[in-house]
Amino acid sequence: MMKTISIVIPAYNEEANLERVYDCVTDVFDNHLTAYHLEAIILDNCSTDNTESISRELCIKDKRWKYIRYSRNYGFDASISAGIDHANGDAVITLLSDLQDPPELIPEMVHAWEDGAEIVNGIVRIRNDSSLIKTLGAKLSYKLIYLLSESKIPEGATDFRLLDRKVVLALRTMREQDRYLRGMVNWVGFKRTHIPYDRIPRARGQSNAGLWYCAKYALSAIVSYSAKPLRLATLFGLFVTMLSVALAVLYITVYVLKPDFVPLPPPGISTLIILILFGIGTQTVFLGLIGEYVARIYTQSKNRPLYIVSDSIGFDSNG
C-alpha cells in the first residue's frame, strides 16, 4: 500500500508564488517520489489578494491538492497547526510558499524518514534574506532563544521539516494558544536528524515577517518555553538590592569621614537618586515581564479554538 506524504503550505498574500509552488511540488512527486501518494494542503491565513482564487483553481486542476481558508489571520504557527490537524499523511512536511526553502530537498527528507528518523529538521547554513538587518535580527533571535529558552532548538532550525505520524498525533494534543511550534516539536522528543541547506532569496512577492514580527516571535519562544527570565529577574533584583546597600554604605562613609576631596551633596539627594533609579526602573521592567506570563495564562484560560475555518476544498466535509 502506498504511503501518503502530506505537504502543508502556509500562504498569506502569496499570489505571485502559488503556481510555482504547485509546479515544484508536483514535479518532485511525479518524477522523484512516484512510490508515494501526495496530499498538498494550502493554508490561507485570510489573504487579501488572489491567493484564494488561485488555490481553488489548483484544487480543481489536481485532486491531490486541498485548500483551507481561515475566518481571519490567526498567525503563522496557528496556520501550520491547522495543517497538522487536517493532514492525513504518514508523514507531514511544512513548506513555506515563498520557496526560500527548496522543495528539491523533500526526497532527501523522505529517505531520512524511511531510514528511521521521526523528525527531519531543515537547518539553514547561509541565510539570504532580503536585508542585512533582517539576517542579523534572525541570528540574534536564535542566540537569545537558545540562551534563555529551556527548549534548545538547533541554531538555524526552520519550519521546513518532516514529521512522522506519531509526532503529528502528539502535537495535536498540545493546544496552547501562544504557540511556538519549533519549541513544541523539540519538546515532544522522538528520533530526529537534520538536513543542512542554504536559504535562497525570495524570487517573487514580499515577506510578511518584518523585524517586529521576529522580535515578537523571539519573545514568544522565550516566554512560552522557559521560566528563566523570571529567575534572571530575581537574581537581578538581588543584585540591585546589594548595589543599593553598597551605595548607601559608601554614602554614609563619606558623610561620616567628610574627606576634603569629595564634595558632599545636599542632604537626602543621594538617597532619593538611588531609590528612584533602582527602585522604579527595575520594578517597571520586571512587572512588564511578569505581565507577559500573566497575559499568556489569561489567554489560555479562555480555551478558545486555535483557528476557525471559513472554507475548505478537498476534504470529506466538502464531498
Residue pairs with C-beta under 8 A, 6 or more apart in sequence:
2 35
2 36
2 37
3 35
3 36
3 37
3 89
3 90
3 91
4 36
4 37
4 38
4 39
4 88
4 89
4 90
5 29
5 33
5 36
5 37
5 38
5 39
5 89
5 90
5 91
5 92
5 93
5 106
5 110
6 39
6 40
6 41
6 83
6 87
6 88
6 89
6 91
6 92
6 93
7 25
7 38
7 39
7 40
7 41
7 92
7 93
7 95
7 106
8 41
8 43
8 80
8 83
8 84
8 87
8 92
8 93
8 94
8 95
9 21
9 25
9 40
9 41
9 42
9 43
9 83
9 94
9 95
9 96
9 97
10 43
10 45
10 76
10 79
10 80
10 83
10 94
10 96
10 97
11 17
11 18
11 42
11 43
11 44
11 45
11 47
11 51
11 55
11 97
12 44
12 45
12 46
12 47
12 51
12 73
12 79
12 208
13 47
13 48
13 49
13 51
13 205
13 208
14 21
14 47
14 49
14 51
14 97
14 98
14 205
15 47
15 49
15 50
15 51
15 54
15 205
16 204
16 205
17 97
17 98
17 99
17 203
17 204
17 205
18 42
18 51
18 54
18 55
18 58
18 97
19 54
19 58
20 99
20 203
20 204
21 95
21 97
21 99
21 103
22 40
22 58
22 62
22 65
24 99
24 103
24 104
25 38
25 40
25 95
25 103
25 106
26 38
26 62
26 64
28 103
28 104
28 106
28 107
29 36
29 38
32 106
32 107
33 106
33 107
33 110
36 110
37 64
38 64
39 64
39 66
39 87
39 88
39 89
40 64
40 65
40 66
41 65
41 66
41 67
41 68
41 83
41 86
41 87
41 314
42 51
42 55
42 58
42 59
42 65
42 66
42 67
42 68
42 97
43 68
43 70
43 79
43 80
43 82
43 83
44 51
44 52
44 55
44 67
44 68
44 69
44 70
45 70
45 73
45 74
45 75
45 76
45 79
46 69
46 70
46 71
46 72
46 73
46 310
52 67
52 69
55 67
55 69
55 313
56 67
56 313
58 65
58 67
59 65
59 66
59 67
59 313
59 314
63 314
65 314
66 86
66 312
66 313
66 314
66 315
67 311
67 312
67 313
67 314
68 82
68 83
68 86
68 309
68 311
68 312
69 309
69 310
69 311
69 312
70 79
70 82
70 307
70 308
70 309
70 310
71 308
71 309
71 310
72 308
74 306
74 307
74 308
75 179
76 159
76 209
77 179
77 180
77 181
78 179
78 306
78 307
79 307
80 94
80 159
80 181
81 171
81 179
81 181
81 306
81 307
82 306
82 307
82 309
83 92
83 94
84 92
84 163
84 168
84 171
84 172
85 172
86 315
87 168
89 165
90 164
90 165
91 110
91 113
91 162
91 163
91 164
91 165
92 162
92 163
92 165
92 168
93 106
93 109
93 160
93 161
93 162
93 163
94 159
94 160
94 161
95 101
95 103
95 106
95 160
96 159
96 160
98 202
98 205
98 207
99 200
99 202
99 203
100 128
100 199
100 200
100 201
100 202
101 122
101 158
101 160
101 197
101 199
102 197
102 200
105 122
105 160
105 195
105 197
108 195
109 120
109 122
109 161
109 162
109 195
110 162
112 120
112 162
112 193
112 195
113 120
113 162
113 164
116 191
117 162
117 164
117 191
117 192
117 193
118 163
118 164
118 166
118 167
118 190
118 191
118 192
119 161
119 162
119 163
119 164
119 167
119 185
119 190
119 191
119 192
119 193
120 161
120 162
120 192
120 193
120 194
120 195
121 154
121 157
121 158
121 161
121 185
121 192
121 193
121 194
121 195
122 157
122 158
122 160
122 161
122 194
122 195
122 197
123 154
123 156
123 157
123 158
123 194
123 195
123 196
123 197
124 156
124 157
124 158
124 196
124 197
124 198
124 199
125 156
125 196
125 197
125 198
126 198
126 199
127 135
127 138
127 139
127 199
128 198
128 199
128 200
128 201
129 135
129 138
129 199
129 201
129 207
130 201
130 202
130 207
133 211
134 207
134 210
134 211
134 214
137 211
137 214
137 215
138 214
141 214
141 215
141 217
141 218
141 221
142 155
142 156
143 155
144 218
144 222
145 153
145 218
145 221
145 222
146 152
146 153
146 155
148 222
148 226
148 228
148 229
148 232
149 183
149 221
149 222
149 225
149 226
149 228
150 225
150 226
150 227
150 228
151 180
151 182
151 183
151 186
151 187
151 221
151 225
151 226
152 186
153 182
153 183
153 186
154 194
156 196
157 182
157 194
158 199
159 181
159 182
161 185
163 171
163 185
164 190
166 190
167 185
167 188
167 190
170 188
170 190
171 181
171 184
171 185
171 188
174 184
174 188
175 306
176 224
176 300
177 296
177 299
177 300
177 302
177 304
177 306
178 220
178 223
178 224
178 296
178 299
178 300
179 224
179 306
180 217
180 220
180 221
180 224
180 225
182 221
183 221
183 224
183 225
187 225
209 217
219 292
222 228
222 229
223 229
223 292
223 293
223 296
224 296
229 289
230 289
230 290
230 293
233 285
233 286
233 289
233 290
236 282
236 286
237 282
237 286
240 278
240 282
243 278
244 274
244 275
244 278
247 270
247 274
248 271
248 274
251 270
251 271
251 274
254 262
254 264
255 264
258 264
312 318
